[in-house]
Amino acid sequence: MQNSTKLSTLSFLLGSFFLCACSSTYQVVKSNRGEYKVTQDVTADSSVIRTYQPYKLKLDSQMNEVLGYSENELTKKLVNGESSLGNFLADASLAEARKIVPQIDFTMPSGNGGLRNDLPLGAITLSNVFQLMPFENELIVFELKGSDVQTLLDYIAVSGGQPVGGLTMKIKAKKPADVLIGGKPFDPSKSYSVLTSDYIAGGADGISSFKKPVSSKVLGLKIRDALIQYIKESKNKGVKISSKLDGRITND
């Protein structure tokens, strides 16, 4: 019994010691602040370079992959309401999305501000596509009432033109005119299947057309991935990317 009592007492004392040790508090008594300017005069740290170099080489090899080829430079410069790059992005997004939802009527997958870089004449690399579309924007198909489609057309007109596919229109005095969807005159009494991105649908640039859709379907396809697929498929067919101004939007 005495040994048992001694062990219990010893366990209690050790527990109390560790409890007190764990409850100790520390206070900062002194701190020093320094600034280190990063300039060209700073020598490279070889140990850091050795650490990231294998990852950089692997990433470079992936980003330098040639996806396909273009017959002409695709630029985001707006000319009379459209751009060669915007036309390409809209047509490629629409083509890939229609493999999932064939009945899509037209698309405005991105605004002009979402096109971040031109695509070059000749080889198009994975890096080029990431520079063009660095965002993780998802493609979504919305069924919209004619009245909501009208507000989208109004936005395209007042903004001077946006990337569109499956749609042609004239802009007169900042208002849409002679609108054709799928080659047929726009009918405000009908519903239309419209492809766009989650960013546009979320109200980007004050767009409210997608707030109350009849229905919506997330495709599980990013704009960037649609472009990559489209360019690769063209290359496999032996076809070069060719996107030019075709008058789908004219701004009078």
RAUR-V829362 format. One record per residue. N is the residue number from 1. RES is the residue in three letters. PSI is psi as a letter, one per 20 degrees, with the letter a starting at -180 (999 if undefined). BURIAL is 1 if it has 24 or more other C-alpha atoms within 12 Angstrom, else 0. D_LAST is the distance of its C-alpha to the last C-alpha in whole Angstrom. Layout:
n: [N,N]
res: [RES,RES]
psi: [PSI,PSI]
burial: [BURIAL,BURIAL]
d_last: [D_LAST,D_LAST]
//
This chain:
n: [1,2,3,4,5,6,7,8,9,10,11,12,13,14,15,16,17,18,19,20,21,22,23,24,25,26,27,28,29,30,31,32,33,34,35,36,37,38,39,40,41,42,43,44,45,46,47,48,49,50,51,52,53,54,55,56,57,58,59,60,61,62,63,64,65,66,67,68,69,70,71,72,73,74,75,76,77,78,79,80,81,82,83,84,85,86,87,88,89,90,91,92,93,94,95,96,97,98,99,100,101,102,103,104,105,106,107,108,109,110,111,112,113,114,115,116,117,118,119,120,121,122,123,124,125,126,127,128,129,130,131,132,133,134,135,136,137,138,139,140,141,142,143,144,145,146,147,148,149,150,151,152,153,154,155,156,157,158,159,160,161,162,163,164,165,166,167,168,169,170,171,172,173,174,175,176,177,178,179,180,181,182,183,184,185,186,187,188,189,190,191,192,193,194,195,196,197,198,199,200,201,202,203,204,205,206,207,208,209,210,211,212,213,214,215,216,217,218,219,220,221,222,223,224,225,226,227,228,229,230,231,232,233,234,235,236,237,238,239,240,241,242,243,244,245,246,247,248,249,250,251,252]
res: [MET,GLN,ASN,SER,THR,LYS,LEU,SER,THR,LEU,SER,PHE,LEU,LEU,GLY,SER,PHE,PHE,LEU,CYS,ALA,CYS,SER,SER,THR,TYR,GLN,VAL,VAL,LYS,SER,ASN,ARG,GLY,GLU,TYR,LYS,VAL,THR,GLN,ASP,VAL,THR,ALA,ASP,SER,SER,VAL,ILE,ARG,THR,TYR,GLN,PRO,TYR,LYS,LEU,LYS,LEU,ASP,SER,GLN,MET,ASN,GLU,VAL,LEU,GLY,TYR,SER,GLU,ASN,GLU,LEU,THR,LYS,LYS,LEU,VAL,ASN,GLY,GLU,SER,SER,LEU,GLY,ASN,PHE,LEU,ALA,ASP,ALA,SER,LEU,ALA,GLU,ALA,ARG,LYS,ILE,VAL,PRO,GLN,ILE,ASP,PHE,THR,MET,PRO,SER,GLY,ASN,GLY,GLY,LEU,ARG,ASN,ASP,LEU,PRO,LEU,GLY,ALA,ILE,THR,LEU,SER,ASN,VAL,PHE,GLN,LEU,MET,PRO,PHE,GLU,ASN,GLU,LEU,ILE,VAL,PHE,GLU,LEU,LYS,GLY,SER,ASP,VAL,GLN,THR,LEU,LEU,ASP,TYR,ILE,ALA,VAL,SER,GLY,GLY,GLN,PRO,VAL,GLY,GLY,LEU,THR,MET,LYS,ILE,LYS,ALA,LYS,LYS,PRO,ALA,ASP,VAL,LEU,ILE,GLY,GLY,LYS,PRO,PHE,ASP,PRO,SER,LYS,SER,TYR,SER,VAL,LEU,THR,SER,ASP,TYR,ILE,ALA,GLY,GLY,ALA,ASP,GLY,ILE,SER,SER,PHE,LYS,LYS,PRO,VAL,SER,SER,LYS,VAL,LEU,GLY,LEU,LYS,ILE,ARG,ASP,ALA,LEU,ILE,GLN,TYR,ILE,LYS,GLU,SER,LYS,ASN,LYS,GLY,VAL,LYS,ILE,SER,SER,LYS,LEU,ASP,GLY,ARG,ILE,THR,ASN,ASP]
psi: [h,g,g,g,g,g,g,g,g,g,h,g,g,g,g,h,g,h,g,h,h,h,j,q,q,q,q,p,i,q,q,q,p,q,p,o,p,o,a,i,i,p,q,q,o,h,h,g,g,h,g,i,g,h,h,g,g,g,g,g,h,g,h,j,p,o,h,a,q,q,i,q,p,o,q,j,p,p,o,k,i,r,q,h,g,g,g,g,g,g,g,g,g,g,g,h,h,i,h,g,n,h,j,p,g,r,q,n,h,q,r,h,i,i,o,i,q,r,p,r,p,c,p,o,r,h,g,g,h,h,h,g,n,i,r,k,p,q,p,q,p,p,o,q,q,h,h,h,h,g,h,g,h,g,g,g,g,h,i,j,q,r,o,q,q,j,p,q,q,q,o,o,l,k,q,q,q,l,p,p,o,k,i,q,p,p,o,i,i,r,q,q,o,p,p,a,r,h,g,g,h,j,j,p,k,j,p,j,h,j,h,m,q,h,r,q,o,p,i,k,o,q,g,g,h,g,g,g,g,g,g,g,h,g,g,h,i,k,p,q,p,o,p,r,p,j,j,h,p,p,o,999]
burial: [0,0,0,0,0,0,0,0,0,0,0,0,0,0,0,0,0,0,0,0,0,0,0,0,0,0,0,0,0,0,0,0,0,0,0,0,0,0,0,0,0,0,0,0,0,0,0,0,0,0,0,0,0,0,0,0,0,0,0,0,0,0,0,0,0,0,1,1,1,1,0,0,1,1,1,1,1,1,1,1,1,1,1,1,1,1,1,1,1,1,1,1,1,1,1,1,1,1,0,0,1,0,0,1,1,1,1,1,1,1,1,1,1,1,1,1,1,1,1,1,0,0,1,1,1,1,1,1,1,1,0,1,1,0,0,0,1,1,1,1,1,1,1,1,1,1,1,1,1,1,0,1,1,1,1,1,1,0,1,1,1,1,1,1,1,1,1,1,1,1,1,0,0,0,1,1,1,0,1,1,1,0,0,0,0,1,0,0,0,0,1,1,1,1,1,1,1,1,1,1,1,0,0,0,0,0,1,1,1,1,1,0,1,0,0,1,1,0,1,0,1,1,1,1,1,1,1,1,1,1,1,1,0,0,0,0,0,0,0,1,1,1,1,1,1,0,1,1,1,1,1,0]
d_last: [105,105,103,100,100,100,97,95,95,94,91,90,91,88,86,86,86,83,81,82,80,77,77,77,74,73,71,69,72,70,66,65,61,60,57,56,53,51,51,51,55,56,57,56,59,60,61,57,56,58,58,54,54,55,52,49,50,50,46,45,46,44,41,42,42,39,37,36,34,30,29,26,26,23,21,20,17,14,11,8,9,12,16,19,21,19,19,23,24,22,24,27,27,27,29,32,31,31,35,36,34,33,31,28,25,22,22,21,24,23,20,19,22,24,24,27,27,26,28,29,30,33,35,34,36,37,37,33,32,34,32,29,30,33,33,35,32,33,31,31,30,30,30,28,27,24,24,24,21,19,20,19,16,15,16,14,11,12,13,10,11,15,17,18,20,20,17,14,11,7,6,5,7,9,10,11,10,12,14,17,20,22,21,21,19,19,23,23,27,27,28,26,28,25,26,26,28,31,29,26,28,30,27,26,23,24,23,25,24,28,30,32,31,33,35,34,35,36,36,38,35,34,30,32,35,32,31,34,35,32,33,37,36,34,37,40,38,38,34,32,29,26,22,19,16,15,12,13,10,6,4,0]
//
